[in-house]
Amino acid sequence: MGACVSAAKVVEETRHGLRLRVCTEKDKRRRKTSGSHAGVRFGNCIVPCAGKDHDRCAEANAVPEVMANNGRGLLYSFVLCDGHGRHAAVADIASAEISGALAGDKRWHSDYLSRDPSDKDNSPESSAPAAFFRECAAAVLGDAFARAQAASLARFPSHRIGSTATALVLARSPGAFAWQVAAAWVGDSRAILVPKDGGGGGLDVGDGAVALTEDHRTDLPRERERVLKVQAAEKDAPRGKRKTVLARRVCDKTGMVGPEVLYNEATGVSLMVTRTIGDPLRAEAVLAEPELGFFEARDGDWLVLASDGVWDVMSNKDVADVVRKGKDPTRAAVQVATAAKQRRLYGALAPDDISVYVIEINSSWK
C-alpha cells in the first residue's frame, strides 16, 4: 500500500483461488522487498527451500486513509505466515485474510483514530491513547485471526496443512514520544524489538533484544500445562483413538529421536507447534486463538519478524547483533537470512524456508 519496492518486481498472480501480490526476482534463491512510509522503513527477505516455499510475508499495510487523517496518528501492520504441510495454501490464506482484516477494520477509525487530540485525556502526556490503542488492537487482532481460521477451514476442511501467523501493529499518536506496538501470534514465527541504544524505556533487554512473542511449542511452560490438562482429560480413551498425545518423532532409517510433538492418534497428524491456523486434523489441544502482547518502541529502534528457519539456529541476541550492524532494513534482513541459511547448512540441519522482516522506526521520516 504505497510501498516503494526496489530490487524486486511486484506482480499479481492467483494462488489457490486468491489474488496475491507476489515479489519476484530473476534470482529465485532469494526474494527481497523494501519500502518506507511516514515514520518507518522496512525490508523483507525470503529464502525459499528447494521444492518448498511456504513462508508468506504480507506487504506492509498502512491502514487506509490514516496518512491523511488530519494528524490523528500513524498506524501500520506487518504479517508473517510460515506454512507447513504439502503446500502453502493456508499460509497464503492467513496472510491475505489477516492483513486485509487489519487494514480494513473500521474500528481503527471509530474507536482509536476518532479521538480528539485537543482533549486533555488524549494528550501525549496522558496514558489514555495507549489504553485506547490496546483495547482496539486486542479486538481487531482477535477478529482477524478468527477470520483467517474460518477461511482456512472452509477452504481445506480435511487437509494436512496449516500455518503459523504473527502480526505486528504499530501506532503513534501526534506528539507522542513512544510508538505503541501490539503483537498477536500463533506458532513459532517470532518477533523481537532491538533497541537503538541496547536498552531504555523500562524494557528488559538482557540479551540485547526484547522478545515480543514466545514460541508456541511444548517447552513453553504455560502451553505445556494447558496441553497436559487436555491429555489428562482423555486418559480413559482407547489407544489409537486419543486426540491429544505428547510424543516424539523417530526416524525410521536412523532411529534418531526428534523434538516433542502433539499427536492425534485418530488422524495420524503430529505438530511441533501448540497453536496454528488451519490444520483441521490437528491434536485437540492445538489452538487457533492468538496470544497478545503490548509494548512501546522509540525512534531508532528496530523490529524483527522472522520464521523458525531463523530462530532454530539463531538466538535473539544473534539476530539483534546482525541487525544493529545493518545500514538499512533491507540489508539487515538479507544479512539475517544469509546467516541463518549458512548456520543451517554448516550445522547439517534440515533445510527450511527462511523469511525475515526488519522494520526501523524514526518519526522524522515523512
N, C-alpha and C positions, 0 to 999 in steps of 0.2 A: 504494500500500500504506500506508494510513493518512495519506495526504497531505491537508492542509487546502486544499481548492480554493476560490478566491474569484474573483469577476468572470467566472465562466465556469460552464458546465454540463457535467458529465461524463456521457456516455451510452455505452451499449454498442451496437455495431452490427456487422454482418457485412460484411467486405470480402474478396472473393476467397476465400471459404470460411473466413476467420479471424475469430474473435471478438475484437474490439478495444475498448479504452476510448478514446473519442474526445472531445476537448474542443471544444465549440462555443460560439459567441456569436451574438446576433442580428446583430451587425456581422460579416459574413462576410469583411471585408477584413483582419481581424486576430483571431487567437485567442491567448489567454494563459492560463496557469495559474500558481498559486503554491502553496507548501506549506512545511512545516517538519517536521523530525524532531529528535531529540536531537543537538545539535552542528552542525546545518546548516539553512540556509534556502535555498530555491531558487525561481527564477521562470523562466518559459519564454514566448516569444512567437513565433508563426508568422505570417508574412505570405505567403499563397499568391499565386501568379501567376495572372492571368486565364487560364482554360481549362487550368490546370495546378496540381497540388497534390501534389508528390512528396516533400516533406520530412516525416519522421516522427520525433517525439520520444517515446520510451517514457517513461512516467511514472517518476519517481524510484523506485527499487526498494530497499527495505530488505530485506536477506536475512532470510528467515523466522526468527523467534524470537530474533534477535540482541539485540533490545532487552531481552529477559528472560533473557539468557544468564549470569546470576549475575555481572554486572560484568566479563565477559571481553572486552569490546570492542564497538565500533560499526563497522558495515560497510554501505556504500551503493554503489549502482551507478546510472549515468546513461548512456543510449544515444541517439545521434542518427544517423539514416539519411537520406540525400538520394538519392532515386531518379532515374533517367534512363531515357529510352525512352518508349514510348507511354502507359504508365500506372504507377501507384505500387505495383504488387503486390509487387515484390521489396523495396521499402523497408518495406512492411507486414510481410512475412515476416521480413526481417532484424531489424527492431525487436522483433518478438514473440519470435523464437527466441533472440536474444542476451540480451535482458532476462530472459526466462524461464529460460534456462540459468544465468545468473549468480545469479539469486535462488534457484534450486532446487538448486544443486550441493551435495551433502553434504560435499564436501571442505573447504568453509569451516569446518565444524564438526569434522570428523575430523582435519584437518591444521593448521588455524590457530587456531580458537577453542577447541580442546580443550586448549591449553597451560595448565599450572598457573601462575597468577600468582605463587604463593609460591616457585616455583623461581627461584633466582638468575639462571639463564640467560634467564628470561622477564621480568626486571625492566625497568622503563622505562629504566634506565641501560645495559642490555645491547643489543647490536646484533642479538641473536637474533630478537626479534619482527619486525623489519623484514625480516630474511632469510627467516623463515618465510612472511611475507606475500608477498614477491616470488616465492618458489618456488611457492606455492599459486596466486597470481594468474596467473602465466605459464601454468600447466597449465589452469586453469579458463577463462581468456580464449581460449586457443588452441582448446580444445574447443568453446567457444560459437560462435566464428566458423566453425569447420568444420561445426557443426550447421546454422548459417544457410545456408552454401553448399550443403550437401546438400539441405536443404529447398527452396531456391530452384530448383536444377537438377531436382529430382524433379517440381516443380510446373510449371516452364517450361523444358523441355529444349531448345527450339529457337526461343526468342523473343528479340527485340532489346530486352531490358530488364535493368536491373541497378540497383545502389545502392552508394553509399559507406556506410561504417559506422564510427563512432567510439564507443568505450566508455570510461568512466572508472569506476574502483572506488576508493572512499575507505575507509580503515580507521584506527582509533585504538585503541591498547591502553590499559588502565586506567593512569592516572598518567603516560602518555607526554606529552612536550611537543609533539611534532610528529605530524601526520597523515601516513600513508603513502598515496601516490596511484599507481595503476597506469593507464596509458593503452594501449589497443590500437586500431589503426585500419587501414582500407584506404580509399584515396581521398583526397579533399581537404577533408573536413569537419574543420576544425582545432580544437584545444583549446589554451588558454593559461592560465597562472596569473598573477594580478595581485596581487603582494604588497601588504599593507596599507601598509607604510612605504616602498615603492619599492625594496626590496632586503632583504638579510639572508639568513640561512640558507645561506650559501655558494653561492647561485644566481646565475647570470649574468643580470642584469636590465638589459641595455644599452639597451633601448628601453622600459623601464617594465613589461615583461611577460616571462614565461618561456614559450617555446614548448614545449608538451608533446608535440606531434606535428609532423610535417613533411609537406607536401602531396605525395602520390604522383603526381607529374607528371614529364615527361621532363626538366625543368630541374633536378630533384634529382639531383646527380652520381651517387650510388650506384645510383639507379634507372636512370639513363641508361646507365651502364656495363653493368648487367645486361641491359637491352633490346638494346644493341648486340651483345652476345655471342649472344643468341638470333637476331638478324637475320643476323649473320655466318654462323651455322650453316646458314642457308637460302640462301646465296649461289648455289648451283647449281640451286635450284628454278626452274622456268619462270615467266616473268612471268604474273601473273594467278592464280597458284597459291600465292604466298608467304603465309604465315600471320602474319608479323610484319614490317611495313614502317613506318619513320618517315616521316610525310608531313605535309602541311598542307592544310587545307580551303580551298577557293576558292569564293567566292560566284559563282554563275552570272550573276546580274544585274549586280553591280557589279565583279566581278573582284577584290574585296578578299580578301587572303590572311589566313587565320585562324591560330590557335595550332597548334603541333605536336601531332600525334595519333599513336596507334598504330593501324595499319590492317591489316586482314585481307583480302587480295585475294580469297581464296577465298569469303568470305561477304559482302564489301562493307561490313563493320562497322568503324567507327572510334571510338576513345575517347580523351579527353584524359587520363584517369587511368590509371596503370600497375598499380593494384590495385583490385579491386572485388568485390562479392558479386553472383552471378548472371552475366549476360552470357555465355551458352553459345556465342555466335558471335564472341566477342572474339578479339583477336590472341593468339597463343600465349604471348607474353611477359607478358600481363596475369595477375596472380596474385590468388588469393583469400586468401592467407596474410597475417595481420596482422603489423605490426611492433609491438613492445612498448617502453614506456619507463616508468621508475620515478622518482618524485620525492617530496619532502617538502613539506608545507604547514603553516602555523601559524595559530593563531587570528587572525581579522581578514583573512586572505587571501581572495581571490575566484578562482573557476574559471569560465572561459567556454568554452562549446562551441557552435560555430556552423557553418552550411553555407557553401558557397562563394559564395552570394548576398551574404554579408557580406564575406568575405575578398578577393573580386575587386575591391572598391572601398575597403576599409579595412585599414590595417596593424595589426599587433599593438598598436602604441602608440596608434593612433587609438581602438581598442576599449577599451584599458586606461584611457585618459583619460575616456571616457564612463562606464565602469563606476565609476570612483572617485567620480564626481560623483553617482551614483545613491544614493537614500536607502534603497532596499531592492532585493533581487534582481529582483523583477518589474518595477519601474520601470526598472532598469538594462537589462533585456532588451528592454523596449519601446523605450527610447531608442536602443539599438544598432540594432535592427531598423529604426526610423524613419530614423536617419541613413543606413543602408545603402540603403534604398529611395530616399531623396532623392538620394543620390550617383549611383545607377544612372539615375535619371530625368534629372537635370541633365547627366550625362555621356553621354547618348544611348546608353546600353548596353542590350543586350537584356534584357528583364525576366526575372527568375528568382525562384524561391521563396526566402524568407529565413526561417531558423529559428535561434533563439538560446536557449541555456540559460545562466543565471547562477546560480552557487552560492556562497553566503557561509558561511564556516566560523567557528564560535565554540563552544567546548566548554562554555560556561556555559549554553547554551540546553538546556532539558530538554523 
